[in-house]
């Protein structure tokens, strides 16, 4: 199978993590360093500790996002973001 530029493969965890990080840490101003590099490192570290959920359609994206409305899964994502924030704040990459 060849993947072309028209193929749209998406890890739905990216917007889930990004939105939760933005709402819970960035907007309230809870970060020691809010530079773009630290924010990106936090999101990437979080994504590396969560299972990816790939889809190629908007319907698949909506389905996965609906699953992640469950309280336990939201808690899991928040826990991983919090852990990543601690790691990056302790050892920023700049």
N, CA, C and O of each residue as an XYZ file, in Angstrom:
376
protein
N       0.844     -1.181      0.000
C       0.000      0.000      0.000
C       0.881      1.234      0.000
O       1.808      1.340      0.803
N       0.604      2.145     -0.876
C       1.331      3.403     -0.947
C       0.503      4.507     -0.301
O      -0.697      4.633     -0.546
N       1.161      5.289      0.517
C       0.487      6.423      1.138
C       0.813      7.660      0.329
O       1.980      8.015      0.167
N      -0.194      8.301     -0.166
C       0.015      9.524     -0.942
C      -0.305     10.734     -0.077
O      -0.770     10.607      1.056
N      -0.054     11.870     -0.619
C      -0.357     13.104      0.110
C      -1.855     13.269      0.336
O      -2.279     13.989      1.240
N      -2.661     12.589     -0.500
C      -4.104     12.651     -0.324
C      -4.571     11.798      0.853
O      -5.657     12.011      1.392
N      -3.741     10.829      1.250
C      -4.090      9.999      2.409
C      -4.014     10.865      3.654
O      -3.033     11.575      3.877
N      -5.028     10.798      4.431
C      -5.080     11.620      5.628
C      -5.082     10.701      6.847
O      -6.128     10.208      7.269
N      -3.903     10.482      7.397
C      -3.768      9.642      8.578
C      -3.548     10.563      9.768
O      -2.691     11.447      9.738
N      -4.325     10.344     10.802
C      -4.264     11.243     11.947
C      -4.265     10.462     13.250
O      -5.038      9.520     13.429
N      -3.384     10.869     14.157
C      -3.419     10.357     15.518
C      -4.342     11.282     16.308
O      -3.966     12.413     16.616
N      -5.524     10.821     16.633
C      -6.534     11.660     17.283
C      -6.094     12.082     18.686
O      -6.648     13.026     19.250
N      -5.112     11.396     19.247
C      -4.624     11.786     20.568
C      -3.954     13.158     20.526
O      -3.909     13.848     21.544
N      -3.437     13.564     19.375
C      -2.770     14.864     19.288
C      -3.700     16.018     19.666
O      -3.353     16.797     20.553
N      -4.875     16.162     19.026
C      -5.738     17.266     19.449
C      -6.331     17.065     20.849
O      -6.589     18.043     21.551
N      -6.548     15.821     21.259
C      -7.080     15.577     22.603
C      -6.078     16.078     23.643
O      -6.442     16.813     24.561
N      -4.817     15.677     23.494
C      -3.771     16.103     24.430
C      -3.548     17.604     24.324
O      -3.461     18.294     25.340
N      -3.456     18.110     23.102
C      -3.205     19.541     22.910
C      -4.272     20.414     23.544
O      -3.961     21.405     24.205
N      -5.531     20.047     23.343
C      -6.624     20.846     23.905
C      -6.655     20.781     25.428
O      -6.865     21.797     26.091
N      -6.447     19.587     25.981
C      -6.468     19.454     27.434
C      -5.288     20.204     28.058
O      -5.443     20.867     29.084
N      -4.129     20.099     27.447
C      -2.947     20.815     27.939
C      -3.196     22.318     27.916
O      -2.904     23.019     28.886
N      -3.727     22.800     26.822
C      -4.024     24.233     26.686
C      -5.012     24.697     27.761
O      -4.792     25.713     28.419
N      -6.096     23.943     27.929
C      -7.146     24.336     28.873
C      -6.713     24.237     30.337
O      -7.091     25.078     31.153
N      -5.926     23.217     30.669
C      -5.592     22.957     32.072
C      -4.291     23.592     32.545
O      -4.128     23.823     33.743
N      -3.353     23.883     31.632
C      -2.050     24.380     32.049
C      -1.671     25.715     31.427
O      -1.186     26.606     32.124
N      -1.885     25.865     30.123
C      -1.422     27.074     29.440
C      -2.315     28.269     29.765
O      -1.825     29.297     30.231
N      -3.610     28.144     29.527
C      -4.531     29.268     29.771
C      -4.525     29.738     31.215
O      -4.528     30.945     31.456
N      -4.516     28.818     32.198
C      -4.466     29.275     33.593
C      -3.092     29.801     34.022
O      -2.957     30.335     35.123
N      -2.080     29.658     33.172
C      -0.746     30.150     33.496
C      -0.025     29.334     34.558
O       0.660     29.900     35.411
N      -0.168     28.020     34.520
C       0.406     27.159     35.549
C       1.816     26.658     35.234
O       2.392     25.916     36.030
N       2.373     27.042     34.106
C       3.691     26.545     33.715
C       4.801     27.469     34.204
O       4.657     28.691     34.177
N       5.916     26.873     34.655
C       7.085     27.679     35.037
C       7.625     28.408     33.817
O       7.977     29.586     33.882
N       7.684     27.683     32.702
C       8.129     28.263     31.433
C       7.074     27.938     30.388
O       6.760     26.770     30.161
N       6.538     28.948     29.765
C       5.479     28.743     28.779
C       5.978     28.987     27.356
O       5.190     29.282     26.458
N       7.299     28.860     27.156
C       7.824     29.057     25.797
C       7.329     27.936     24.888
O       6.939     26.866     25.355
N       7.351     28.199     23.593
C       6.865     27.223     22.617
C       7.623     25.903     22.702
O       7.020     24.841     22.550
N       8.937     25.950     22.943
C       9.752     24.734     23.018
C       9.301     23.861     24.186
O       9.116     22.656     24.013
N       9.122     24.437     25.358
C       8.684     23.662     26.524
C       7.282     23.102     26.306
O       7.017     21.947     26.637
N       6.391     23.906     25.756
C       5.027     23.429     25.502
C       5.032     22.258     24.530
O       4.337     21.266     24.751
N       5.805     22.361     23.461
C       5.881     21.279     22.493
C       6.483     20.028     23.132
O       5.992     18.922     22.907
N       7.542     20.195     23.929
C       8.163     19.050     24.593
C       7.179     18.348     25.531
O       7.169     17.120     25.612
N       6.360     19.113     26.232
C       5.367     18.529     27.136
C       4.342     17.709     26.354
O       4.017     16.584     26.734
N       3.840     18.275     25.268
C       2.849     17.561     24.457
C       3.466     16.299     23.858
O       2.836     15.242     23.875
N       4.676     16.388     23.333
C       5.321     15.223     22.723
C       5.614     14.132     23.749
O       5.399     12.952     23.474
N       6.097     14.508     24.912
C       6.366     13.522     25.958
C       5.070     12.839     26.391
O       5.039     11.629     26.613
N       4.018     13.617     26.508
C       2.707     13.048     26.853
C       2.264     12.039     25.796
O       1.857     10.926     26.129
N       2.342     12.426     24.532
C       1.918     11.536     23.448
C       2.730     10.243     23.419
O       2.208      9.189     23.057
N       3.994     10.322     23.796
C       4.830      9.126     23.826
C       4.453      8.167     24.936
O       4.865      7.007     24.919
N       3.672      8.637     25.906
C       3.253      7.783     27.017
C       1.785      7.371     26.946
O       1.265      6.753     27.874
N       1.130      7.709     25.861
C      -0.267      7.319     25.651
C      -0.368      6.475     24.394
O       0.408      6.671     23.458
N      -1.307      5.541     24.353
C      -1.463      4.760     23.119
C      -2.010      5.643     22.003
O      -2.922      6.438     22.227
N      -1.449      5.503     20.793
C      -1.974      6.286     19.678
C      -3.316      5.722     19.221
O      -3.589      4.531     19.376
N      -4.135      6.581     18.663
C      -5.418      6.171     18.086
C      -5.512      6.826     16.705
O      -5.869      7.997     16.574
N      -5.183      6.037     15.684
C      -5.141      6.547     14.318
C      -6.479      6.369     13.611
O      -7.217      5.414     13.852
N      -6.757      7.306     12.745
C      -7.939      7.229     11.896
C      -7.631      7.948     10.588
O      -6.651      8.684     10.476
N      -8.478      7.719      9.624
C      -8.319      8.408      8.342
C      -9.600      9.142      7.937
O      -9.722      9.624      6.811
N     -10.549      9.219      8.871
C     -11.815      9.875      8.525
C     -12.302     10.758      9.668
O     -11.899     10.594     10.820
N     -13.167     11.684      9.327
C     -13.761     12.543     10.353
C     -14.674     11.731     11.263
O     -14.775     12.014     12.457
N     -15.333     10.728     10.706
C     -16.199      9.872     11.528
C     -15.368      9.116     12.556
O     -15.771      8.992     13.713
N     -14.217      8.613     12.142
C     -13.326      7.921     13.071
C     -12.800      8.855     14.139
O     -12.700      8.479     15.306
N     -12.464     10.066     13.745
C     -11.994     11.067     14.698
C     -13.075     11.369     15.731
O     -12.796     11.417     16.929
N     -14.291     11.569     15.277
C     -15.402     11.866     16.184
C     -15.647     10.706     17.136
O     -15.923     10.918     18.317
N     -15.549      9.481     16.630
C     -15.757      8.291     17.461
C     -14.712      8.217     18.572
O     -15.052      7.991     19.733
N     -13.455      8.405     18.222
C     -12.383      8.327     19.220
C     -12.513      9.454     20.238
O     -12.332      9.229     21.435
N     -12.820     10.653     19.781
C     -13.003     11.777     20.713
C     -14.168     11.510     21.657
O     -14.114     11.884     22.828
N     -15.215     10.870     21.161
C     -16.361     10.537     22.010
C     -15.955      9.543     23.088
O     -16.377      9.667     24.238
N     -15.145      8.564     22.726
C     -14.657      7.601     23.714
C     -13.876      8.314     24.809
O     -13.983      7.957     25.982
N     -13.093      9.316     24.434
C     -12.250     10.024     25.401
C     -13.017     11.051     26.228
O     -12.409     11.850     26.940
N     -14.330     11.037     26.141
C     -15.141     11.847     27.055
C     -15.367     11.101     28.371
O     -15.822     11.689     29.352
N     -15.049      9.807     28.388
C     -15.175      9.008     29.605
C     -14.215      9.543     30.668
O     -13.058      9.843     30.375
N     -14.703      9.658     31.897
C     -13.938     10.268     32.978
C     -12.596      9.585     33.219
O     -11.590     10.265     33.419
N     -12.563      8.267     33.205
C     -11.306      7.559     33.477
C     -10.262      7.836     32.403
O      -9.086      8.019     32.717
N     -10.675      7.867     31.149
C      -9.729      8.125     30.073
C      -9.238      9.571     30.115
O      -8.069      9.840     29.839
N     -10.121     10.487     30.457
C      -9.718     11.887     30.627
C      -8.692     11.998     31.757
O      -7.705     12.726     31.649
N      -8.944     11.266     32.834
C      -8.029     11.250     33.965
C      -6.667     10.695     33.567
O      -5.637     11.213     33.999
N      -6.653      9.652     32.751
C      -5.395      9.065     32.278
C      -4.589     10.077     31.467
O      -3.376     10.194     31.637
N      -5.262     10.797     30.595
C      -4.588     11.800     29.774
C      -4.054     12.923     30.666
O      -2.910     13.346     30.503
N      -4.854     13.399     31.589
C      -4.423     14.472     32.485
C      -3.230     14.034     33.330
O      -2.310     14.819     33.555
N      -3.239     12.789     33.800
C      -2.116     12.264     34.590
C      -0.829     12.302     33.766
O       0.215     12.716     34.270
N      -0.898     11.877     32.513
C       0.295     11.862     31.663
C       0.770     13.280     31.338
O       1.974     13.526     31.269
N      -0.153     14.199     31.140
C       0.245     15.597     30.907
C       0.943     16.138     32.147
O       1.988     16.781     32.044
N       0.369     15.881     33.314
C       0.947     16.364     34.571
C       2.349     15.798     34.770
O       3.255     16.525     35.179
N       2.538     14.521     34.489
C       3.864     13.904     34.605
C       4.850     14.563     33.643
O       5.994     14.833     34.008
N       4.407     14.817     32.421
C       5.270     15.445     31.417
C       5.638     16.871     31.827
O       6.774     17.300     31.625
N       4.696     17.596     32.394
C       4.975     18.955     32.866
C       6.083     18.914     33.918
O       7.011     19.721     33.875
N       5.988     17.989     34.851
C       7.013     17.863     35.901
C       8.385     17.575     35.312
O       9.378     18.183     35.710
N       8.439     16.646     34.363
C       9.715     16.276     33.744
C      10.333     17.468     33.018
O      11.513     17.765     33.204
N       9.549     18.145     32.202
C      10.075     19.256     31.413
C      10.415     20.453     32.295
O      11.391     21.152     32.023
N       9.645     20.701     33.329
C       9.970     21.804     34.234
C      11.260     21.521     35.006
O      12.027     22.439     35.298
N      11.493     20.260     35.332
C      12.722     19.898     36.040
C      13.946     19.971     35.139
O      15.033     20.332     35.592
N      13.776     19.632     33.863
C      14.895     19.625     32.921
C      14.451     20.192     31.582
O      14.264     19.437     30.627
N      14.277     21.522     31.491
C      13.881     22.105     30.211
C      14.975     21.924     29.183
O      16.158     21.857     29.518
N      14.574     21.846     27.948
C      15.499     21.597     26.845
C      15.910     22.910     26.160
O      15.940     23.010     24.933
N      16.220     23.899     26.983
C      16.719     25.185     26.418
C      17.636     25.861     27.389
O      18.152     26.941     27.101
